C-alpha cells in the first residue's frame, strides 16, 4: 500500500527501477522541456486536433491495439498531459523508448505495457490514482498504463526539477539516482539520450 513504511517503497524502487510516493499533482502549470542537448519544442497541436495528432503517431507503429483502443489511448494522453503540464512529444518519446508503441510489451525484468511499468509500482499507482487493480494484467490496459506513466513522470519532474534527472529516475529508480547525486557521480546518460533521440525522430512528427 502507498501508506506503508518508506522502507518498503525503497525496496520496490531498488528492485524494479520505478517507485512512487503519495503525491497530489500541483495546479496545472505547463513547463517547457529542459533537456539541455538538444532542446526540443513540442510540435503537437493544441485544441480539437490534439487527439487526432496523437492517434496518428500511434497508427504508424504496430501497437497490437484496435483503432478504437488507439483513439482511447490518444485521448488519455492528451487529457493527462494537459492536466499535469507535460508535453505530449515527451510522453510519446518515452513510450517509443520503453515499448516501441506496443501495448503488450513485456521486458525481461517484468515491466509491462506501453510505458513499461513494474507490477508492484502499478499496484501502488493504481491505489494513488483511485484505479481498479486486478493484478499485473491491469498494466496491459493501455489507457490505464499511460495514465500511470504520465502521472509518474510528473511526480519525478516535480521531485527533481529537471527532465534529465526525472528521466534517469524513471529508468533507474529514484533511490539509485539519489545515491548517485549524493555521491557526486554523473547521471546515467544512455536512457536520456534515447528519449531525446526519439524526440527528434521525424516519424513522431
N, C-alpha and C positions, 0 to 999 in steps of 0.2 A: 504494500500500500504506500501511497505517496507520503503519508504522515508517519511512517515507521522511521526509526533512527537513521541519522545521516550515514552511519557506518554501513548500513545495508545498501544505500544508494551508491556509496563509494565502491562497494564490491561489484555492483552491477556495472558501473561505468568502467572499472578496470577490466572486467571480463568481456564486455560486449562492445566497448568503444563508444557507447552512447549512454547518456544519463539525462535525467530531468529532475527538476525540483518544482514544488508548488509555486506557480507563478501566475499572476494576473497580468494580461497584456496591458501596456501603457496606452493612453489615448492615441488615436490614430495620428501619427507624425511621420509621414513618409520621409525616409532618409536616403540620400544618394549613396550609390555604391562607393566604397572606399578602398577597393582593391588598388594597390599602388602601381602595379605594372602588368598589363595596361589598365586604363581607367575606362571601362565600357559605359555606354549610355543605354538606358532602357529604351528600346525601339518598338516596344509593343504599344498598340493603340489604347487610348482611354475610351470610356463610354461604351455605347452599344456594340461596337465591333470587337471588343476585347475578348469575349468568349470565343467568337469565331476565329480570331487570330491564334489563340492558344490551341484550339481544336485543330486548326490546320497544321500546326507544328507537330502535334501527336500523329496525325494521319500520314506523316512522311516516314513513320517507323512501323515496325512490326510490334504492335503493342499487346496482342492477344486479347484485345477488347472489341466488343461490338460497337458500332457507331454511336448508339445511344449512351453507352458507357463512357466513350471518349468525350462526348458532349458534357456529361455529368462531371467528369474529372476537370475539364476545362472551366466549367462554371465554379467548381470548388476552388481551383487555383486562383481565379480572378477574385472571388469574394474573400478568400483567406488572405491573399497577398495585399489586397486593398485595406482590409481591416487591420493588419499588422504592419503595414508600411514597408513591405518587401517587394522589390522589383520582380516582375514576372520573368524577365530574362534570367535572373539569378536562379529562380526556382527551376526553370527549365534546364539550366546548365547543370544544376545539382542532380536532377532526375537523369539527365543524359549520362553524367559521370557514374551515378550509382547503379542504374539498371539498364541504360540504353533504351529507355521508354518501354521496357517490357514489364507488364503489370504482375507477372508471376515469376519474376526473377528470384533466385534463391542463392545466396552466397555460400561459400564453403564453410563459413562460421555460423550460418543460420540466419543471417539478415534477410528480410523478406520484402517483396513488393517494389513499387516504383521508387521509393526513397530509402529502401534497404534499412528497415527498422528491425532491431532485435526484438523477439517476443517479450522479454522482460521489460524492455523500455516501452514497447507498445502497450503493455498492460497498465503501466504507470501513467502514460499519456492518455489512455482511454479514460482512466478514472479522473484525471485532471480536467479533461475536456467534457466529461459527462457523456462519453460514448459507450455503447454496449460492447463488452469484451466477451467473445465466445472462443477464446483460445487463439493460438498463433494464426489460424486461418483467417482471422479478422483482418490481418495485415494484407491479405490478397484482395480485400475490398479496396479498389483504387481510390475512391473518394475519401475513405477513412485514412488511408495511408498518406495521401498528400496533405490532408488537413493536419495530421500529426506531424509530418515532416516540416511543414511551413511553421507551425507553432514552435517546434523545437529550434529551427533556425532563428526565429525571432527571439527566443529565450537566450540563445547563445550570443546573438549580437548585443542584446541588452546587457548581458554579463560582461562581455569583453570590449565592447565599444569599437571594434574593427572587424571587417569581414575576413581579413587574413587569419586572425585568431579564432573567430567564430567557425570558419570552415575547417580549420585544422582540428578544432574540438569536435566538430560534427563527425569527422573521420576517426580521430584518435581517442576521443573521450575527454571531457573536461579535466578529470583528475590527472591524466597523463600530461595534458597541456599545462596545467597549473604547476606541476612539478618542474617542467622544463623552464617555465617562466621564472619560478623561484630560483632555479639554479643558474639562470642567465644563459641557458642553452638556446640555440636557434630553433625556431619553429620548423616542423617538417613542411617541406615546400611542394612535394610531388602532387598531393591531392589538390592543393590550392591552385597549382599550375594547370592541372587537368580541368578544373572547373572554369578557370579563367580562359583556357583554350576553347572550351565549348561555348563560352560567351561570344567568342569571335567567329564561331562556325556559321558560314552563310546559310546552312540548312536550317538553322534556328530562326532565320530572318527572311 
